[in-house]
Amino acid sequence: MAGTLPLALAQQIDVNGKPLAGCLLYFFVSGTTSVQQNSYSDYGLTTPNAWPLEADQYGRIPNFYLADGPVHVRLTDASGTVILDLTMQVP
């Protein structure tokens, strides 16, 4: 099965409300901080996305799909400052 997270297609903003253009979204195997987990552009999980996913100029994360289960997610701004770092459950 495949699913997505609330970050897909969502605009990311900084503390001042400015879009985080070029922010980066990384996926890691749950319980790790360095083992890459692929995201996919299709529900069938056959076409891997670039890693990490890069937001557009408006801070919008591209759509993605992941295999069901827990995943470690890290969002950084374009310069690498960590904005979000947590484990989420893919429904």
Buried (B, 14 or more C-beta within 10 A) or exposed (E): EBBBBEBBEEEBBBEEEEBBBBBBBBBBBBEEEEEEBBBBBEEEBEEEBEBBBBBEEEBBBBBBBBBEEEBBBBBBBEEEEEBEEEEBEBE
